[in-house]
Amino acid sequence: MTRTWMLALPAAVALVFAACGGDSNDDTDADATATEAVTGSPVVSDGLGQPKSQATLPPPTAVADDEITLAVVFGSNSFSPTVAEFRDLPKTEVTAAGQKQSGVTIGVLAEKVGANGASVVTISGLRKDLKQEANTRYQLADIASTTIVALDDEGHVNLYSSSIPEGEWLKVLAGVSFTQ
């Protein structure tokens, strides 16, 4: 009886694995078609099995002088200047990608919320093509005086740096956060 059980167990396991199906893409195609029908945009995989929309974000709208242009946080401390207040912050000039840019250094923003050189800064915004949200993260001590955030004509804050690679520069920043 014990031998019969030991022979039947591998056969049962083999049947369970066989019932799980093969490596067909039928389900994936159905899911993509269903998602496309709901969202109106085709969906592709990011290579990790996660869907990734090919739809682009709408263009950013202009920000009025009395609206908040950027959120800066460190722990429970925050600083959210309006466009007008941002214009009054001290400016520094840096040479970034061969061009001189003027703006507020990350170091000045760190001072506004009490962050120190041991902090890590995470900057959130849109990629340069304005199609995807992105973050970039560095030690504050490495970028405090070489990285600026500058206001454009529409009231959006953009990132420029002589120490961060140009491919990581962000536009239409949403926030800057500091952590220990």
C-alpha positions, -999 to 999 in steps of 0.1 A, spaced: 0 0 0 28 24 9 46 17 -24 14 24 -44 11 58 -26 47 67 -33 42 59 -70 9 77 -73 22 110 -57 47 119 -85 20 111 -111 -5 134 -93 21 162 -91 29 158 -128 -9 161 -136 -12 193 -115 17 209 -133 4 199 -167 -30 214 -158 -14 248 -151 -8 253 -188 21 260 -211 39 292 -220 11 307 -241 6 344 -245 -31 340 -250 -39 355 -216 -15 383 -220 -29 393 -253 -65 392 -238 -54 414 -209 -37 439 -231 -68 441 -254 -91 445 -224 -69 473 -210 -67 490 -243 -105 489 -246 -109 505 -212 -82 531 -214 -81 538 -251 -43 534 -253 -22 503 -260 -3 488 -231 31 472 -232 51 454 -206 81 470 -189 99 437 -190 90 428 -154 54 418 -162 40 452 -152 19 470 -177 32 503 -190 10 528 -208 23 544 -240 0 573 -234 16 607 -227 8 631 -200 -11 663 -210 11 693 -213 16 712 -180 -5 744 -176 9 777 -165 12 785 -128 -1 818 -115 21 840 -92 0 833 -62 0 795 -66 24 771 -50 52 761 -74 71 735 -54 69 715 -22 100 711 -2 100 688 29 124 674 56 107 654 83 79 676 97 94 708 82 80 720 49 84 750 26 60 756 -3 67 789 -20 44 805 -44 58 815 -78 62 851 -65 80 839 -33 102 816 -54 113 846 -75 125 864 -44 148 835 -32 186 841 -36 199 829 -70 231 813 -81 245 808 -115 259 774 -126 273 762 -159 252 731 -169 256 713 -202 278 742 -215 252 769 -207 249 793 -178 217 788 -158 205 809 -129 183 796 -101 180 786 -65 205 760 -53 194 728 -36 214 740 -6 192 770 -2 161 748 -2 177 725 23 183 755 46 146 765 43 136 731 59 165 725 82 182 697 63 219 691 67 248 678 45 242 642 57 208 642 41 197 625 9 177 646 -15 150 632 -37 138 654 -65 105 645 -82 92 658 -115 88 649 -152 114 636 -176 127 661 -201 103 649 -227 74 656 -203 59 622 -209 68 603 -176 71 611 -140 106 605 -125 127 609 -94 164 615 -90 182 609 -57 217 621 -44 235 630 -13 229 666 -4 266 673 2 273 662 -34 248 685 -52 240 713 -27 259 741 -45 261 726 -80 225 719 -87 198 746 -91 161 747 -96 150 775 -120 117 790 -127 106 790 -164 82 815 -181 51 795 -171 59 792 -134 73 757 -135 105 748 -117 132 729 -137 164 712 -126 199 720 -139 232 708 -126 269 706 -132 271 675 -111 240 654 -121 241 639 -156 219 658 -180 198 627 -187 186 629 -150 175 665 -151 138 669 -145 113 695 -156 81 707 -139 93 697 -105 66 686 -80 87 683 -49 121 681 -32 124 659 -1 153 655 23 158 624 45 185 614 69 
